[in-house]
Amino acid sequence: MTRHYYKPPPGYGKKRPPSFFKWRYAAAQILLIIICFQTIRTIFLPTTFDVLLLVILVSSYWYFRKKPY
């Protein structure tokens, strides 16, 4: 018999399906290709939109590649 001295936070113990992790990994791979293309484009034709788009893409890539806890 286990005793709970505190109430676990909501969502504790819920596991995500394996397909979710496959989708995250696939999205990160696609984003990496787009980031490479956008970096080359930003180097040759730098505009404000290109720089902002590159920042958004890199932050999205970071989000998809971080370890889910």
Secondary structure, 3 states (H helix, E strand, C coil): CCCCCCCCCCCCCCCCCHHHHHHHHHHHHHHHHHHHHHHHHHHHCCCHHHHHHHHHHHHHHHHHHCCCC
